[in-house]
């Protein structure tokens, strides 16, 4: 099978399409013929620095959409012939940038019929990050004010819709040129983060998707007793201390495989309350170009590889 690998840490140029034996599913696992693989910031962070995977050689990628070709002994939930989506193994190696992937059957759910493979591949990691933060940790509900930083991005555009589906008033940051997109998503108060005087107030839940400096900038918007959730690198000491001084709570999260969360996301899609924005799809051979675009920071929604 074709698979993207790298022999060294570095820029997008280290990514190469090579050949490898097709994997075989073990007990409780399925073999999925990959039709599309999502691209996420963690992919290029690991490509550059090793991260969870250590030293190369390795294959990045955790978002998968495809068709189950073989089910191992004891596999449940999905079966041969099912069109599926999932985020297998994270943060262990999943080897998603490939023609075939094996993983536990419960790391996948059936793909909604109206969702393309590209859209399905763009959903799991970003969608689960938003779901686990806003639903499982924050329990966002009607009447709350939710602030999504980087609201037009891969995780952000899904977080906005999840918060709206749960009845929240949503504040979201993006450059001014993306504010119409934010309104289409349901953002009630778009904020241009370039504006030095931009402010917000009375925030119950702040979903931080940029990093420490941005979290510190928007921390005064969180009400007393409110919750700050730090995603890209958790919650640093400076943010922790500043939040404590304001009597605000903090939580750091790292997304994990979650069949219940995937089921919740699929239910929102089928109800018409969640749409996945795929800005561009690249063939597997153009993986380096896809990473270059992703790292530029100019993407609204998600990028995917078609396999």
C-alpha positions as CSV (number, residue, x, y, z in Angstrom):
1,X,0.0,0.0,0.0
2,X,1.0,3.6,-0.4
3,X,1.8,5.5,2.9
4,X,3.4,8.8,3.8
5,X,6.5,8.5,5.9
6,X,9.4,10.7,7.0
7,X,12.9,9.7,7.9
8,X,13.8,13.0,9.7
9,X,12.2,15.8,11.6
10,X,11.7,19.0,9.6
11,X,9.6,21.0,7.2
12,X,7.0,19.6,4.8
13,X,9.7,18.5,2.4
14,X,10.5,15.5,4.7
15,X,7.2,13.9,3.9
16,X,7.5,11.1,1.3
17,X,5.0,8.7,-0.3
18,X,6.4,5.2,-0.1
19,X,5.3,1.6,-0.1
20,X,4.6,-0.6,2.9
21,X,2.9,-4.0,3.6
22,X,-0.8,-3.8,4.1
23,X,-1.6,-4.2,7.9
24,X,-3.8,-7.0,9.2
25,X,-6.4,-6.4,11.8
26,X,-6.0,-8.1,15.2
27,X,-8.7,-9.2,17.6
28,X,-11.4,-6.5,18.0
29,X,-9.8,-4.5,15.2
30,X,-10.9,-3.6,11.7
31,X,-9.0,-3.0,8.5
32,X,-10.2,0.3,6.9
33,X,-9.6,1.2,3.3
34,X,-8.9,4.9,3.7
35,X,-10.7,7.2,1.3
36,X,-9.7,10.5,3.0
37,X,-7.4,11.5,5.9
38,X,-7.8,14.8,7.8
39,X,-5.0,17.2,8.5
40,X,-4.6,18.8,11.9
41,X,-2.1,21.2,13.5
42,X,-0.8,18.3,15.6
43,X,0.3,16.6,12.4
44,X,2.8,19.3,11.5
45,X,3.9,19.8,15.1
46,X,4.8,16.1,15.3
47,X,6.4,16.2,11.9
48,X,8.7,19.1,13.0
49,X,9.4,18.0,16.6
50,X,8.5,14.4,17.0
51,X,6.0,15.0,19.8
52,X,4.1,11.9,20.8
53,X,5.8,9.8,18.2
54,X,9.4,10.4,19.2
55,X,12.1,10.0,16.5
56,X,11.4,9.1,12.9
57,X,10.7,7.0,10.9
58,X,7.0,7.4,11.5
59,X,3.7,8.4,9.8
60,X,1.6,11.2,11.1
61,X,-2.2,11.6,10.9
62,X,-5.1,10.4,13.0
63,X,-8.3,11.4,11.1
64,X,-9.7,8.6,9.0
65,X,-12.7,8.1,6.7
66,X,-13.1,5.0,4.6
67,X,-14.7,1.6,4.2
68,X,-14.3,-1.4,6.5
69,X,-12.7,-4.2,4.4
70,X,-12.0,-6.8,7.1
71,X,-13.1,-7.2,10.7
72,X,-11.0,-9.1,13.3
73,X,-12.3,-11.6,15.8
74,X,-14.6,-9.9,18.3
75,X,-14.9,-6.6,16.5
76,X,-18.3,-4.9,17.2
77,X,-20.1,-1.7,16.3
78,X,-19.0,-1.6,12.7
79,X,-18.8,-4.4,10.1
80,X,-17.3,-5.2,6.7
81,X,-18.7,-2.9,4.0
82,X,-19.6,-0.1,6.4
83,X,-18.5,3.5,5.5
84,X,-16.9,4.8,8.7
85,X,-15.0,7.7,10.3
86,X,-12.8,7.8,13.3
87,X,-9.8,9.1,15.2
88,X,-7.9,5.8,16.0
89,X,-5.2,5.4,18.6
90,X,-4.5,9.1,19.4
91,X,-1.9,10.0,20.6
92,X,-0.3,6.7,19.7
93,X,0.7,6.1,16.0
94,X,-2.4,5.7,13.8
95,X,-0.6,5.9,10.4
96,X,-3.6,7.7,8.9
97,X,-1.8,9.1,5.8
98,X,-2.0,5.7,4.1
99,X,-4.3,3.5,1.9
100,X,-5.1,1.2,4.8
101,X,-5.4,1.6,8.6
102,X,-6.1,-1.0,11.4
103,X,-7.5,0.0,14.7
104,X,-10.0,-1.1,17.3
105,X,-13.6,-1.2,15.9
106,X,-14.8,1.1,18.6
107,X,-12.6,3.9,17.5
108,X,-15.0,4.2,14.5
109,X,-18.6,5.0,13.8
110,X,-20.7,4.7,10.7
111,X,-20.4,7.7,8.3
112,X,-23.7,9.6,7.7
113,X,-24.9,9.0,4.2
114,X,-25.0,12.7,3.3
115,X,-21.4,13.3,4.4
116,X,-18.7,13.0,1.8
117,X,-15.5,11.1,2.7
118,X,-13.6,14.4,2.7
119,X,-16.0,16.0,5.2
120,X,-16.0,12.8,7.3
121,X,-12.2,12.8,7.5
122,X,-12.2,16.4,8.6
123,X,-14.5,15.8,11.5
124,X,-13.1,13.4,14.1
125,X,-10.0,15.0,15.8
126,X,-11.3,18.6,15.6
127,X,-14.8,17.6,16.4
128,X,-13.9,15.5,19.4
129,X,-11.6,18.2,20.7
130,X,-14.6,20.6,20.7
131,X,-17.0,18.0,22.0
132,X,-14.9,16.8,24.9
133,X,-14.1,20.4,25.9
134,X,-17.5,22.0,25.6
135,X,-19.8,19.0,26.3
136,X,-17.9,16.6,28.6
137,X,-15.8,19.2,30.5
138,X,-17.8,22.4,30.4
139,X,-21.4,21.0,30.0
140,X,-22.3,24.0,28.0
141,X,-26.0,24.7,28.2
142,X,-28.7,27.2,27.2
143,X,-28.2,30.8,28.4
144,X,-24.5,30.6,28.8
145,X,-22.0,32.9,27.0
146,X,-19.3,30.9,25.3
147,X,-16.1,32.5,23.8
148,X,-14.3,30.5,21.0
149,X,-10.9,31.8,20.2
150,X,-9.9,31.2,16.5
151,X,-13.5,30.5,15.7
152,X,-13.0,30.1,12.0
153,X,-10.4,27.3,12.3
154,X,-10.6,23.6,12.2
155,X,-11.7,23.1,15.8
156,X,-13.2,26.5,16.2
157,X,-15.8,26.3,13.5
158,X,-17.1,23.0,14.9
159,X,-16.9,24.3,18.5
160,X,-19.1,27.3,17.5
161,X,-21.8,25.0,16.1
162,X,-21.7,22.6,19.1
163,X,-22.1,25.5,21.5
164,X,-25.0,26.9,19.4
165,X,-26.7,23.5,19.3
166,X,-26.7,23.5,23.1
167,X,-28.3,26.9,23.3
168,X,-25.3,29.1,24.1
169,X,-24.7,32.7,23.0
170,X,-21.4,32.5,21.1
171,X,-18.5,35.0,20.9
172,X,-15.8,34.2,18.4
173,X,-12.5,35.7,17.2
174,X,-11.2,35.8,13.6
175,X,-9.8,38.4,11.2
176,X,-12.5,40.8,9.9
177,X,-12.5,39.1,6.5
178,X,-13.8,35.9,8.1
179,X,-16.6,37.5,10.1
180,X,-19.3,36.6,7.5
181,X,-18.2,33.0,7.8
182,X,-18.5,33.3,11.6
183,X,-22.1,34.6,11.3
184,X,-23.0,31.8,9.0
185,X,-21.7,29.4,11.7
186,X,-23.9,31.1,14.2
187,X,-21.5,33.4,16.1
188,X,-23.5,36.1,17.8
189,X,-20.6,38.4,18.5
190,X,-17.7,38.3,16.0
191,X,-14.5,39.9,17.2
192,X,-11.5,41.0,15.1
193,X,-8.5,39.9,17.1
194,X,-6.4,42.5,15.2
195,X,-8.3,45.3,16.9
196,X,-6.3,46.3,20.0
197,X,-9.5,47.7,21.7
198,X,-11.7,44.7,21.1
199,X,-13.3,43.4,24.2
200,X,-15.9,40.9,25.5
201,X,-17.6,40.4,28.9
202,X,-19.5,38.0,31.1
203,X,-18.1,34.9,29.5
204,X,-19.1,31.6,31.2
205,X,-16.8,29.3,29.1
206,X,-13.7,30.4,27.2
207,X,-12.4,27.8,24.7
208,X,-8.8,28.7,24.0
209,X,-7.5,27.4,20.7
210,X,-4.5,29.8,20.1
211,X,-2.2,29.7,23.1
212,X,-1.0,31.4,26.2
213,X,-0.7,35.0,25.1
214,X,-4.2,35.0,23.5
215,X,-5.6,33.3,26.7
216,X,-4.1,36.1,28.8
217,X,-5.5,38.7,26.5
218,X,-9.1,37.5,26.8
219,X,-9.0,36.3,30.4
220,X,-10.6,39.5,31.7
221,X,-13.7,38.6,29.6
222,X,-14.4,35.6,31.8
223,X,-16.8,36.2,34.7
224,X,-16.0,35.2,38.2
225,X,-16.4,31.4,38.6
226,X,-16.2,31.0,34.8
227,X,-14.1,28.3,33.1
228,X,-11.1,28.6,30.8
229,X,-10.2,25.6,28.7
230,X,-6.7,25.5,27.2
231,X,-6.3,23.3,24.2
232,X,-3.1,23.7,22.1
233,X,-0.6,23.4,25.0
234,X,-2.8,23.2,28.0
235,X,-2.8,26.0,30.6
236,X,0.5,27.5,31.4
237,X,1.6,28.8,34.9
238,X,1.0,32.4,33.9
239,X,-2.6,31.7,32.8
240,X,-3.2,29.5,35.8
241,X,-2.1,32.3,38.2
242,X,-4.0,35.0,36.4
243,X,-7.1,33.0,36.3
244,X,-6.9,32.2,40.0
245,X,-6.6,35.9,40.7
246,X,-9.9,36.4,39.0
247,X,-11.5,33.4,40.7
248,X,-11.8,31.7,37.3
249,X,-11.4,27.9,36.9
250,X,-9.1,26.3,34.4
251,X,-8.9,23.0,32.6
252,X,-6.4,21.5,30.2
253,X,-7.6,18.9,27.7
254,X,-6.0,16.5,25.3
255,X,-8.4,14.8,22.8
256,X,-8.8,11.0,23.0
257,X,-10.6,8.3,21.0
258,X,-14.3,8.5,22.0
259,X,-17.1,6.5,20.3
260,X,-19.7,8.3,22.4
261,X,-18.4,11.7,21.3
262,X,-18.3,10.6,17.6
263,X,-21.9,9.4,17.9
264,X,-22.9,12.8,19.4
265,X,-21.2,14.6,16.5
266,X,-22.9,12.4,13.9
267,X,-26.3,13.0,15.5
268,X,-25.7,16.8,15.2
269,X,-24.8,16.4,11.5
270,X,-27.9,14.3,10.8
271,X,-30.0,16.8,12.6
272,X,-28.6,19.6,10.4
273,X,-27.0,21.4,13.4
274,X,-23.4,20.7,12.4
275,X,-21.6,21.2,9.1
276,X,-17.9,20.5,8.3
277,X,-16.1,23.1,6.3
278,X,-13.4,21.5,4.0
279,X,-11.4,24.4,2.4
280,X,-9.3,22.2,0.2
281,X,-8.6,18.5,-0.5
282,X,-5.2,17.3,-1.8
283,X,-4.2,14.0,-3.3
284,X,-1.8,11.9,-1.1
285,X,1.1,12.8,-3.3
286,X,0.6,16.5,-2.5
287,X,0.9,16.1,1.2
288,X,3.8,18.5,1.5
289,X,1.7,21.3,-0.2
290,X,-1.2,20.6,2.2
291,X,1.1,21.0,5.2
292,X,2.5,24.2,3.8
293,X,-1.0,25.7,3.4
294,X,-2.0,24.4,6.9
295,X,1.0,26.0,8.6
296,X,0.3,29.3,6.9
297,X,-2.6,30.0,9.3
298,X,-4.9,31.2,6.5
299,X,-7.3,28.2,6.4
300,X,-10.9,28.4,7.4
301,X,-12.2,25.0,8.4
302,X,-10.1,22.0,7.5
303,X,-7.7,20.5,4.9
304,X,-7.8,16.8,3.9
305,X,-5.9,14.3,1.9
306,X,-7.8,12.1,-0.6
307,X,-6.5,8.6,-0.8
